[in-house]
């Protein structure tokens, strides 16, 4: 009779289980740009059609959305997903932007870029200038749509940079309106279009406020989304993630459950104890709330930095309030001065009198 030996091997090395499927993933507080969760957030990767977030915001900031765009033969260079506009067709820039963001139209991207920038190349220069302005240090755009060229080259960015872009774009009301739209009907001089947003989270996750999908064979699935709950405004970016819809929902729930929205600066109760520099009132124009875990609430510090100005106008910026979590600056808010109205009137009268003498 044969004996069977069972060998049990105890592994001495820890088994690491990834919480999410993404190659790169980030959750960012859109109000402060604080990273709430991240894995490989600064690694460059092809980004596919989430490129169109930059295309949209550059067009909104530099174009007139009500103007009619006459489609030219630049759209003949388009391939992949499209809204299928025709050469000679006239359609508003606004409608092209809906086609860009809801249906990921590569033809729409080229038409927008050519019209707003004067040429596609000049528009791409505007995209890269905007990226630099926002602080996207590891991003390079070579086209307005996100497809790779015949050399396999495409737009490169990082999860962190794309989260910065998403946070920036969501400050624009026209952009917000477009990306939260589930269904849209557009009319050109030749056709009527009916579009459904490809962002499934708008239907499956109730707190979703927008976003953009992306896919190429080389980049794989890319996704940017935004969501808001209880005044917690968060953007999530995943690159190369085959389970992106579920990962975004899971990470949103984790963030919303882990963080509280804490008011750290109240514009109606803003007081500075030592106002030795100024006799006039100092004030801030906005309330500031930040997302904090319970254990972080005692680690917030406020540092007021004032400049001593001998001469100043009403509503001059005279300093800042620095909001820090440990050693990290979360936000800086301007401090303004409100001159005494009676003194302002006297000063204005004095200046007018001086002006009369100078005139004589």
BALOBA-1460 file (C-alpha; in Angstrom, 3 decimals):
// residues 360
<rec num="1" residu="x" x="0.000" y="0.000" z="0.000"/>
<rec num="2" residu="x" x="1.453" y="3.322" z="-1.058"/>
<rec num="3" residu="x" x="1.653" y="6.129" z="1.431"/>
<rec num="4" residu="x" x="0.746" y="9.640" z="0.297"/>
<rec num="5" residu="x" x="2.701" y="12.444" z="1.823"/>
<rec num="6" residu="x" x="1.084" y="15.894" z="1.950"/>
<rec num="7" residu="x" x="3.582" y="18.706" z="2.157"/>
<rec num="8" residu="x" x="2.426" y="22.043" z="3.514"/>
<rec num="9" residu="x" x="4.638" y="24.971" z="2.556"/>
<rec num="10" residu="x" x="4.388" y="28.141" z="4.622"/>
<rec num="11" residu="x" x="5.285" y="31.207" z="2.592"/>
<rec num="12" residu="x" x="7.551" y="33.608" z="4.422"/>
<rec num="13" residu="x" x="6.882" y="36.445" z="1.984"/>
<rec num="14" residu="x" x="3.795" y="38.675" z="2.213"/>
<rec num="15" residu="x" x="1.224" y="38.331" z="-0.540"/>
<rec num="16" residu="x" x="0.317" y="41.746" z="-1.961"/>
<rec num="17" residu="x" x="-3.230" y="42.036" z="-3.275"/>
<rec num="18" residu="x" x="-3.918" y="45.113" z="-5.392"/>
<rec num="19" residu="x" x="-7.073" y="46.928" z="-4.377"/>
<rec num="20" residu="x" x="-7.675" y="48.197" z="-7.911"/>
<rec num="21" residu="x" x="-7.007" y="46.914" z="-11.415"/>
<rec num="22" residu="x" x="-5.514" y="50.132" z="-12.780"/>
<rec num="23" residu="x" x="-1.881" y="50.548" z="-13.761"/>
<rec num="24" residu="x" x="-2.167" y="54.118" z="-12.462"/>
<rec num="25" residu="x" x="-4.936" y="55.472" z="-10.236"/>
<rec num="26" residu="x" x="-5.644" y="58.658" z="-8.297"/>
<rec num="27" residu="x" x="-8.442" y="60.262" z="-6.290"/>
<rec num="28" residu="x" x="-8.062" y="64.039" z="-5.898"/>
<rec num="29" residu="x" x="-9.986" y="66.649" z="-3.935"/>
<rec num="30" residu="x" x="-11.057" y="69.057" z="-6.693"/>
<rec num="31" residu="x" x="-11.218" y="72.048" z="-4.346"/>
<rec num="32" residu="x" x="-7.634" y="71.830" z="-3.085"/>
<rec num="33" residu="x" x="-5.967" y="69.402" z="-5.544"/>
<rec num="34" residu="x" x="-4.941" y="67.262" z="-2.570"/>
<rec num="35" residu="x" x="-4.205" y="63.629" z="-3.438"/>
<rec num="36" residu="x" x="-6.557" y="61.474" z="-1.353"/>
<rec num="37" residu="x" x="-5.447" y="58.134" z="-2.803"/>
<rec num="38" residu="x" x="-2.924" y="57.174" z="-5.424"/>
<rec num="39" residu="x" x="-0.820" y="54.459" z="-7.030"/>
<rec num="40" residu="x" x="1.923" y="55.300" z="-9.577"/>
<rec num="41" residu="x" x="0.379" y="58.731" z="-10.060"/>
<rec num="42" residu="x" x="3.396" y="60.342" z="-11.766"/>
<rec num="43" residu="x" x="4.190" y="57.579" z="-14.292"/>
<rec num="44" residu="x" x="3.699" y="58.654" z="-17.910"/>
<rec num="45" residu="x" x="1.258" y="56.666" z="-20.013"/>
<rec num="46" residu="x" x="-0.655" y="56.990" z="-23.269"/>
<rec num="47" residu="x" x="-4.001" y="58.573" z="-22.421"/>
<rec num="48" residu="x" x="-6.204" y="57.994" z="-25.496"/>
<rec num="49" residu="x" x="-9.454" y="60.008" z="-25.637"/>
<rec num="50" residu="x" x="-9.336" y="61.542" z="-22.167"/>
<rec num="51" residu="x" x="-7.148" y="63.962" z="-24.151"/>
<rec num="52" residu="x" x="-10.446" y="65.549" z="-25.194"/>
<rec num="53" residu="x" x="-10.873" y="67.127" z="-21.756"/>
<rec num="54" residu="x" x="-8.044" y="69.481" z="-22.726"/>
<rec num="55" residu="x" x="-9.466" y="69.930" z="-26.233"/>
<rec num="56" residu="x" x="-12.810" y="70.941" z="-24.742"/>
<rec num="57" residu="x" x="-11.541" y="73.413" z="-22.138"/>
<rec num="58" residu="x" x="-9.158" y="75.115" z="-24.590"/>
<rec num="59" residu="x" x="-12.011" y="75.491" z="-27.097"/>
<rec num="60" residu="x" x="-14.400" y="76.840" z="-24.440"/>
<rec num="61" residu="x" x="-11.845" y="79.395" z="-23.248"/>
<rec num="62" residu="x" x="-10.766" y="80.521" z="-26.713"/>
<rec num="63" residu="x" x="-13.830" y="80.135" z="-28.915"/>
<rec num="64" residu="x" x="-17.381" y="81.459" z="-29.256"/>
<rec num="65" residu="x" x="-19.621" y="78.456" z="-28.668"/>
<rec num="66" residu="x" x="-22.532" y="79.975" z="-30.594"/>
<rec num="67" residu="x" x="-20.568" y="80.455" z="-33.822"/>
<rec num="68" residu="x" x="-21.216" y="78.160" z="-36.772"/>
<rec num="69" residu="x" x="-18.298" y="76.029" z="-37.904"/>
<rec num="70" residu="x" x="-18.151" y="75.062" z="-41.563"/>
<rec num="71" residu="x" x="-16.609" y="71.612" z="-41.678"/>
<rec num="72" residu="x" x="-13.613" y="71.403" z="-43.992"/>
<rec num="73" residu="x" x="-11.530" y="68.515" z="-45.284"/>
<rec num="74" residu="x" x="-9.476" y="68.301" z="-42.063"/>
<rec num="75" residu="x" x="-12.094" y="65.802" z="-40.835"/>
<rec num="76" residu="x" x="-11.120" y="63.409" z="-43.640"/>
<rec num="77" residu="x" x="-8.004" y="62.621" z="-41.597"/>
<rec num="78" residu="x" x="-10.177" y="61.249" z="-38.808"/>
<rec num="79" residu="x" x="-10.579" y="57.570" z="-38.006"/>
<rec num="80" residu="x" x="-11.953" y="55.585" z="-35.080"/>
<rec num="81" residu="x" x="-14.921" y="56.943" z="-33.137"/>
<rec num="82" residu="x" x="-16.728" y="59.876" z="-34.753"/>
<rec num="83" residu="x" x="-19.918" y="61.869" z="-35.011"/>
<rec num="84" residu="x" x="-19.680" y="61.661" z="-38.813"/>
<rec num="85" residu="x" x="-19.962" y="65.280" z="-39.844"/>
<rec num="86" residu="x" x="-19.494" y="65.992" z="-43.560"/>
<rec num="87" residu="x" x="-17.304" y="68.459" z="-45.444"/>
<rec num="88" residu="x" x="-19.333" y="71.634" z="-46.110"/>
<rec num="89" residu="x" x="-21.755" y="70.993" z="-43.228"/>
<rec num="90" residu="x" x="-22.375" y="73.895" z="-40.817"/>
<rec num="91" residu="x" x="-22.758" y="73.150" z="-37.121"/>
<rec num="92" residu="x" x="-22.231" y="75.236" z="-33.966"/>
<rec num="93" residu="x" x="-19.033" y="74.985" z="-31.959"/>
<rec num="94" residu="x" x="-21.191" y="74.144" z="-28.934"/>
<rec num="95" residu="x" x="-22.724" y="71.141" z="-30.702"/>
<rec num="96" residu="x" x="-19.289" y="69.964" z="-31.819"/>
<rec num="97" residu="x" x="-18.188" y="70.057" z="-28.166"/>
<rec num="98" residu="x" x="-21.136" y="67.875" z="-27.169"/>
<rec num="99" residu="x" x="-20.184" y="65.444" z="-29.929"/>
<rec num="100" residu="x" x="-16.583" y="65.547" z="-28.727"/>
<rec num="101" residu="x" x="-17.345" y="64.794" z="-25.073"/>
<rec num="102" residu="x" x="-20.430" y="62.562" z="-25.288"/>
<rec num="103" residu="x" x="-19.473" y="60.459" z="-28.329"/>
<rec num="104" residu="x" x="-15.684" y="60.988" z="-28.332"/>
<rec num="105" residu="x" x="-15.811" y="62.212" z="-31.930"/>
<rec num="106" residu="x" x="-12.315" y="62.286" z="-33.415"/>
<rec num="107" residu="x" x="-13.703" y="64.208" z="-36.397"/>
<rec num="108" residu="x" x="-15.209" y="66.708" z="-33.938"/>
<rec num="109" residu="x" x="-11.794" y="67.082" z="-32.259"/>
<rec num="110" residu="x" x="-10.097" y="67.928" z="-35.560"/>
<rec num="111" residu="x" x="-12.868" y="70.318" z="-36.631"/>
<rec num="112" residu="x" x="-12.761" y="72.117" z="-33.262"/>
<rec num="113" residu="x" x="-8.974" y="72.357" z="-33.267"/>
<rec num="114" residu="x" x="-8.783" y="73.677" z="-36.826"/>
<rec num="115" residu="x" x="-11.525" y="76.260" z="-36.237"/>
<rec num="116" residu="x" x="-10.483" y="77.560" z="-32.794"/>
<rec num="117" residu="x" x="-6.727" y="77.387" z="-33.326"/>
<rec num="118" residu="x" x="-6.613" y="78.402" z="-36.983"/>
<rec num="119" residu="x" x="-4.897" y="75.077" z="-37.615"/>
<rec num="120" residu="x" x="-4.644" y="71.784" z="-35.749"/>
<rec num="121" residu="x" x="-0.947" y="72.370" z="-35.009"/>
<rec num="122" residu="x" x="-1.590" y="75.818" z="-33.546"/>
<rec num="123" residu="x" x="-4.411" y="74.443" z="-31.416"/>
<rec num="124" residu="x" x="-2.109" y="71.727" z="-30.048"/>
<rec num="125" residu="x" x="0.312" y="74.479" z="-29.044"/>
<rec num="126" residu="x" x="-2.540" y="76.056" z="-27.055"/>
<rec num="127" residu="x" x="-3.165" y="72.678" z="-25.402"/>
<rec num="128" residu="x" x="0.443" y="72.414" z="-24.269"/>
<rec num="129" residu="x" x="0.497" y="76.018" z="-23.069"/>
<rec num="130" residu="x" x="-2.608" y="75.366" z="-20.978"/>
<rec num="131" residu="x" x="-1.049" y="72.175" z="-19.584"/>
<rec num="132" residu="x" x="1.983" y="74.184" z="-18.463"/>
<rec num="133" residu="x" x="-0.243" y="76.870" z="-16.950"/>
<rec num="134" residu="x" x="-2.213" y="74.320" z="-14.912"/>
<rec num="135" residu="x" x="0.952" y="72.630" z="-13.640"/>
<rec num="136" residu="x" x="0.830" y="69.451" z="-15.730"/>
<rec num="137" residu="x" x="4.584" y="68.841" z="-15.657"/>
<rec num="138" residu="x" x="4.643" y="65.365" z="-17.224"/>
<rec num="139" residu="x" x="2.243" y="65.877" z="-20.127"/>
<rec num="140" residu="x" x="2.821" y="66.269" z="-23.853"/>
<rec num="141" residu="x" x="0.047" y="66.625" z="-26.447"/>
<rec num="142" residu="x" x="0.672" y="65.979" z="-30.132"/>
<rec num="143" residu="x" x="-2.971" y="65.979" z="-31.284"/>
<rec num="144" residu="x" x="-6.465" y="66.994" z="-30.072"/>
<rec num="145" residu="x" x="-8.067" y="63.519" z="-30.117"/>
<rec num="146" residu="x" x="-5.742" y="61.051" z="-28.381"/>
<rec num="147" residu="x" x="-5.155" y="58.471" z="-31.093"/>
<rec num="148" residu="x" x="-1.614" y="57.259" z="-31.732"/>
<rec num="149" residu="x" x="0.033" y="58.084" z="-35.058"/>
<rec num="150" residu="x" x="1.464" y="55.535" z="-37.493"/>
<rec num="151" residu="x" x="4.695" y="55.493" z="-35.451"/>
<rec num="152" residu="x" x="2.780" y="54.473" z="-32.336"/>
<rec num="153" residu="x" x="3.292" y="57.898" z="-30.750"/>
<rec num="154" residu="x" x="0.451" y="59.541" z="-28.854"/>
<rec num="155" residu="x" x="-0.421" y="61.993" z="-26.134"/>
<rec num="156" residu="x" x="1.387" y="61.239" z="-22.877"/>
<rec num="157" residu="x" x="0.325" y="62.211" z="-19.377"/>
<rec num="158" residu="x" x="0.012" y="60.913" z="-15.829"/>
<rec num="159" residu="x" x="-2.862" y="60.154" z="-13.491"/>
<rec num="160" residu="x" x="-1.848" y="63.166" z="-11.394"/>
<rec num="161" residu="x" x="-1.692" y="65.582" z="-14.332"/>
<rec num="162" residu="x" x="-5.042" y="64.445" z="-15.701"/>
<rec num="163" residu="x" x="-6.612" y="64.872" z="-12.256"/>
<rec num="164" residu="x" x="-5.260" y="68.433" z="-12.174"/>
<rec num="165" residu="x" x="-6.800" y="69.020" z="-15.603"/>
<rec num="166" residu="x" x="-10.132" y="67.553" z="-14.557"/>
<rec num="167" residu="x" x="-10.214" y="69.720" z="-11.409"/>
<rec num="168" residu="x" x="-9.406" y="72.804" z="-13.475"/>
<rec num="169" residu="x" x="-11.968" y="72.088" z="-16.187"/>
<rec num="170" residu="x" x="-14.740" y="71.502" z="-13.651"/>
<rec num="171" residu="x" x="-14.400" y="75.117" z="-12.513"/>
<rec num="172" residu="x" x="-15.905" y="76.127" z="-15.875"/>
<rec num="173" residu="x" x="-19.712" y="76.133" z="-15.948"/>
<rec num="174" residu="x" x="-19.977" y="75.453" z="-19.701"/>
<rec num="175" residu="x" x="-17.691" y="72.447" z="-19.365"/>
<rec num="176" residu="x" x="-19.654" y="71.194" z="-16.341"/>
<rec num="177" residu="x" x="-22.906" y="71.406" z="-18.278"/>
<rec num="178" residu="x" x="-21.551" y="69.433" z="-21.228"/>
<rec num="179" residu="x" x="-19.939" y="66.546" z="-19.318"/>
<rec num="180" residu="x" x="-22.932" y="65.908" z="-17.043"/>
<rec num="181" residu="x" x="-25.330" y="65.627" z="-20.003"/>
<rec num="182" residu="x" x="-26.650" y="62.100" z="-20.573"/>
<rec num="183" residu="x" x="-28.436" y="62.689" z="-23.889"/>
<rec num="184" residu="x" x="-28.196" y="65.503" z="-26.413"/>
<rec num="185" residu="x" x="-29.805" y="66.429" z="-29.731"/>
<rec num="186" residu="x" x="-27.803" y="68.611" z="-32.134"/>
<rec num="187" residu="x" x="-28.829" y="70.138" z="-35.448"/>
<rec num="188" residu="x" x="-26.650" y="71.231" z="-38.333"/>
<rec num="189" residu="x" x="-27.791" y="72.728" z="-41.629"/>
<rec num="190" residu="x" x="-27.972" y="69.172" z="-43.022"/>
<rec num="191" residu="x" x="-28.685" y="66.709" z="-40.187"/>
<rec num="192" residu="x" x="-30.150" y="66.084" z="-36.776"/>
<rec num="193" residu="x" x="-27.943" y="64.163" z="-34.356"/>
<rec num="194" residu="x" x="-28.967" y="62.291" z="-31.212"/>
<rec num="195" residu="x" x="-26.146" y="61.399" z="-28.844"/>
<rec num="196" residu="x" x="-25.914" y="59.350" z="-25.633"/>
<rec num="197" residu="x" x="-22.989" y="59.910" z="-23.277"/>
<rec num="198" residu="x" x="-20.480" y="57.034" z="-23.213"/>
<rec num="199" residu="x" x="-19.758" y="57.695" z="-19.527"/>
<rec num="200" residu="x" x="-21.797" y="54.869" z="-17.956"/>
<rec num="201" residu="x" x="-21.178" y="56.199" z="-14.442"/>
<rec num="202" residu="x" x="-23.731" y="58.934" z="-15.137"/>
<rec num="203" residu="x" x="-26.352" y="56.179" z="-15.074"/>
<rec num="204" residu="x" x="-24.875" y="53.719" z="-12.581"/>
<rec num="205" residu="x" x="-23.420" y="55.953" z="-9.862"/>
<rec num="206" residu="x" x="-25.760" y="58.635" z="-8.541"/>
<rec num="207" residu="x" x="-23.102" y="61.114" z="-7.436"/>
<rec num="208" residu="x" x="-21.338" y="61.313" z="-10.821"/>
<rec num="209" residu="x" x="-21.061" y="64.819" z="-12.260"/>
<rec num="210" residu="x" x="-19.023" y="64.192" z="-15.409"/>
<rec num="211" residu="x" x="-15.934" y="62.684" z="-16.954"/>
<rec num="212" residu="x" x="-14.476" y="61.250" z="-20.150"/>
<rec num="213" residu="x" x="-13.743" y="57.756" z="-21.420"/>
<rec num="214" residu="x" x="-10.816" y="56.632" z="-23.543"/>
<rec num="215" residu="x" x="-9.494" y="53.552" z="-25.306"/>
<rec num="216" residu="x" x="-6.890" y="52.541" z="-27.858"/>
<rec num="217" residu="x" x="-5.235" y="49.163" z="-28.304"/>
<rec num="218" residu="x" x="-1.965" y="50.611" z="-27.047"/>
<rec num="219" residu="x" x="-3.237" y="52.777" z="-24.181"/>
<rec num="220" residu="x" x="-5.968" y="50.319" z="-23.157"/>
<rec num="221" residu="x" x="-8.884" y="51.685" z="-21.105"/>
<rec num="222" residu="x" x="-8.476" y="55.170" z="-19.628"/>
<rec num="223" residu="x" x="-11.132" y="56.976" z="-17.614"/>
<rec num="224" residu="x" x="-11.541" y="60.325" z="-15.887"/>
<rec num="225" residu="x" x="-14.643" y="60.884" z="-13.772"/>
<rec num="226" residu="x" x="-15.938" y="63.404" z="-11.245"/>
<rec num="227" residu="x" x="-18.427" y="63.001" z="-8.417"/>
<rec num="228" residu="x" x="-19.836" y="65.147" z="-5.610"/>
<rec num="229" residu="x" x="-21.516" y="64.132" z="-2.364"/>
<rec num="230" residu="x" x="-22.173" y="66.301" z="0.714"/>
<rec num="231" residu="x" x="-20.017" y="69.080" z="-0.775"/>
<rec num="232" residu="x" x="-17.135" y="66.634" z="-1.254"/>
<rec num="233" residu="x" x="-15.946" y="67.179" z="-4.831"/>
<rec num="234" residu="x" x="-13.634" y="64.468" z="-6.105"/>
<rec num="235" residu="x" x="-12.086" y="63.456" z="-9.415"/>
<rec num="236" residu="x" x="-10.703" y="59.985" z="-10.152"/>
<rec num="237" residu="x" x="-8.355" y="59.010" z="-12.984"/>
<rec num="238" residu="x" x="-7.448" y="55.466" z="-14.006"/>
<rec num="239" residu="x" x="-5.006" y="54.503" z="-16.762"/>
<rec num="240" residu="x" x="-4.851" y="51.012" z="-18.274"/>
<rec num="241" residu="x" x="-7.711" y="49.665" z="-16.172"/>
<rec num="242" residu="x" x="-9.864" y="46.808" z="-17.435"/>
<rec num="243" residu="x" x="-12.237" y="47.191" z="-14.492"/>
<rec num="244" residu="x" x="-12.498" y="50.970" z="-14.509"/>
<rec num="245" residu="x" x="-16.249" y="51.453" z="-13.912"/>
<rec num="246" residu="x" x="-16.193" y="49.334" z="-10.754"/>
<rec num="247" residu="x" x="-12.881" y="50.769" z="-9.574"/>
<rec num="248" residu="x" x="-14.185" y="54.332" z="-9.802"/>
<rec num="249" residu="x" x="-17.369" y="53.521" z="-7.873"/>
<rec num="250" residu="x" x="-15.455" y="51.636" z="-5.178"/>
<rec num="251" residu="x" x="-12.870" y="54.372" z="-4.729"/>
<rec num="252" residu="x" x="-15.526" y="57.103" z="-4.570"/>
<rec num="253" residu="x" x="-17.336" y="55.241" z="-1.819"/>
<rec num="254" residu="x" x="-14.083" y="54.756" z="0.074"/>
<rec num="255" residu="x" x="-13.244" y="58.473" z="-0.140"/>
<rec num="256" residu="x" x="-16.743" y="59.690" z="0.716"/>
<rec num="257" residu="x" x="-16.869" y="57.389" z="3.750"/>
<rec num="258" residu="x" x="-13.353" y="58.183" z="4.987"/>
<rec num="259" residu="x" x="-13.303" y="61.971" z="4.683"/>
<rec num="260" residu="x" x="-15.393" y="64.769" z="6.187"/>
<rec num="261" residu="x" x="-15.859" y="68.161" z="4.580"/>
<rec num="262" residu="x" x="-14.456" y="70.516" z="7.238"/>
<rec num="263" residu="x" x="-14.890" y="74.309" z="7.211"/>
<rec num="264" residu="x" x="-11.469" y="75.714" z="8.096"/>
<rec num="265" residu="x" x="-11.963" y="79.348" z="7.030"/>
<rec num="266" residu="x" x="-15.244" y="81.206" z="7.532"/>
<rec num="267" residu="x" x="-15.356" y="84.505" z="5.648"/>
<rec num="268" residu="x" x="-18.055" y="85.833" z="8.021"/>
<rec num="269" residu="x" x="-15.965" y="85.134" z="11.122"/>
<rec num="270" residu="x" x="-12.508" y="85.971" z="9.826"/>
<rec num="271" residu="x" x="-10.536" y="87.868" z="12.436"/>
<rec num="272" residu="x" x="-6.857" y="88.706" z="12.755"/>
<rec num="273" residu="x" x="-5.719" y="89.260" z="16.323"/>
<rec num="274" residu="x" x="-2.705" y="91.397" z="15.512"/>
<rec num="275" residu="x" x="-3.687" y="94.091" z="13.035"/>
<rec num="276" residu="x" x="-0.710" y="96.326" z="13.801"/>
<rec num="277" residu="x" x="-0.057" y="96.916" z="10.120"/>
<rec num="278" residu="x" x="-3.504" y="98.267" z="9.277"/>
<rec num="279" residu="x" x="-6.318" y="100.138" z="10.998"/>
<rec num="280" residu="x" x="-8.740" y="99.297" z="8.186"/>
<rec num="281" residu="x" x="-10.677" y="96.009" z="8.067"/>
<rec num="282" residu="x" x="-8.993" y="92.905" z="6.697"/>
<rec num="283" residu="x" x="-11.180" y="90.227" z="5.143"/>
<rec num="284" residu="x" x="-11.329" y="87.154" z="2.891"/>
<rec num="285" residu="x" x="-13.833" y="86.648" z="0.073"/>
<rec num="286" residu="x" x="-14.522" y="82.934" z="0.356"/>
<rec num="287" residu="x" x="-15.241" y="80.153" z="2.799"/>
<rec num="288" residu="x" x="-12.728" y="77.323" z="2.568"/>
<rec num="289" residu="x" x="-13.525" y="73.704" z="3.344"/>
<rec num="290" residu="x" x="-11.117" y="70.793" z="3.003"/>
<rec num="291" residu="x" x="-11.568" y="67.031" z="3.040"/>
<rec num="292" residu="x" x="-10.054" y="65.538" z="6.180"/>
<rec num="293" residu="x" x="-9.998" y="62.207" z="7.940"/>
<rec num="294" residu="x" x="-10.945" y="62.269" z="11.615"/>
<rec num="295" residu="x" x="-7.346" y="61.996" z="12.795"/>
<rec num="296" residu="x" x="-6.254" y="64.851" z="10.497"/>
<rec num="297" residu="x" x="-8.621" y="67.476" z="11.899"/>
<rec num="298" residu="x" x="-6.216" y="68.425" z="14.698"/>
<rec num="299" residu="x" x="-3.297" y="68.692" z="12.283"/>
<rec num="300" residu="x" x="-4.569" y="71.689" z="10.299"/>
<rec num="301" residu="x" x="-2.755" y="74.993" z="10.832"/>
<rec num="302" residu="x" x="-3.502" y="78.470" z="9.492"/>
<rec num="303" residu="x" x="-0.639" y="80.874" z="8.859"/>
<rec num="304" residu="x" x="-1.415" y="84.514" z="8.046"/>
<rec num="305" residu="x" x="1.218" y="86.347" z="6.008"/>
<rec num="306" residu="x" x="0.731" y="90.113" z="5.738"/>
<rec num="307" residu="x" x="2.604" y="92.735" z="3.733"/>
<rec num="308" residu="x" x="2.956" y="96.215" z="5.188"/>
<rec num="309" residu="x" x="1.852" y="98.717" z="2.553"/>
<rec num="310" residu="x" x="2.074" y="102.427" z="3.234"/>
<rec num="311" residu="x" x="-0.267" y="103.317" z="0.380"/>
<rec num="312" residu="x" x="-3.089" y="101.111" z="-0.858"/>
<rec num="313" residu="x" x="-6.490" y="101.191" z="-2.539"/>
<rec num="314" residu="x" x="-9.742" y="99.717" z="-1.287"/>
<rec num="315" residu="x" x="-9.846" y="95.909" z="-1.872"/>
<rec num="316" residu="x" x="-6.081" y="95.647" z="-2.306"/>
<rec num="317" residu="x" x="-4.559" y="92.211" z="-1.602"/>
<rec num="318" residu="x" x="-2.376" y="92.680" z="1.471"/>
<rec num="319" residu="x" x="-1.507" y="89.073" z="2.289"/>
<rec num="320" residu="x" x="-2.541" y="85.440" z="2.353"/>
<rec num="321" residu="x" x="-3.857" y="82.773" z="4.675"/>
<rec num="322" residu="x" x="-1.892" y="79.534" z="4.262"/>
<rec num="323" residu="x" x="-3.857" y="76.370" z="5.075"/>
<rec num="324" residu="x" x="-1.513" y="73.494" z="5.915"/>
<rec num="325" residu="x" x="-1.952" y="69.858" z="6.845"/>
<rec num="326" residu="x" x="1.266" y="69.005" z="8.678"/>
<rec num="327" residu="x" x="3.910" y="70.254" z="6.208"/>
<rec num="328" residu="x" x="1.691" y="70.255" z="3.129"/>
<rec num="329" residu="x" x="0.068" y="73.462" z="1.904"/>
<rec num="330" residu="x" x="-3.501" y="72.623" z="0.890"/>
<rec num="331" residu="x" x="-4.565" y="76.086" z="-0.195"/>
<rec num="332" residu="x" x="-3.659" y="79.771" z="-0.043"/>
<rec num="333" residu="x" x="-6.384" y="82.405" z="0.215"/>
<rec num="334" residu="x" x="-5.929" y="86.124" z="-0.428"/>
<rec num="335" residu="x" x="-6.461" y="88.634" z="2.381"/>
<rec num="336" residu="x" x="-8.011" y="91.940" z="1.259"/>
<rec num="337" residu="x" x="-8.350" y="95.333" z="2.925"/>
<rec num="338" residu="x" x="-11.568" y="97.330" z="3.138"/>
<rec num="339" residu="x" x="-10.844" y="101.010" z="3.577"/>
<rec num="340" residu="x" x="-13.010" y="103.137" z="5.852"/>
<rec num="341" residu="x" x="-15.641" y="104.659" z="3.580"/>
<rec num="342" residu="x" x="-15.411" y="108.123" z="5.124"/>
<rec num="343" residu="x" x="-11.648" y="108.115" z="4.754"/>
<rec num="344" residu="x" x="-12.008" y="106.926" z="1.160"/>
<rec num="345" residu="x" x="-14.381" y="109.799" z="0.365"/>
<rec num="346" residu="x" x="-12.024" y="112.335" z="1.953"/>
<rec num="347" residu="x" x="-9.082" y="110.878" z="0.053"/>
<rec num="348" residu="x" x="-11.037" y="110.957" z="-3.221"/>
<rec num="349" residu="x" x="-12.020" y="114.600" z="-2.650"/>
<rec num="350" residu="x" x="-8.433" y="115.513" z="-1.807"/>
<rec num="351" residu="x" x="-7.190" y="113.905" z="-5.014"/>
<rec num="352" residu="x" x="-9.799" y="115.766" z="-7.069"/>
<rec num="353" residu="x" x="-8.736" y="119.069" z="-5.528"/>
<rec num="354" residu="x" x="-5.085" y="118.328" z="-6.278"/>
<rec num="355" residu="x" x="-6.156" y="117.476" z="-9.815"/>
<rec num="356" residu="x" x="-7.871" y="120.837" z="-10.228"/>
<rec num="357" residu="x" x="-4.709" y="122.686" z="-9.227"/>
<rec num="358" residu="x" x="-2.616" y="120.575" z="-11.568"/>
<rec num="359" residu="x" x="-5.092" y="121.270" z="-14.366"/>
<rec num="360" residu="x" x="-4.843" y="125.030" z="-13.793"/>
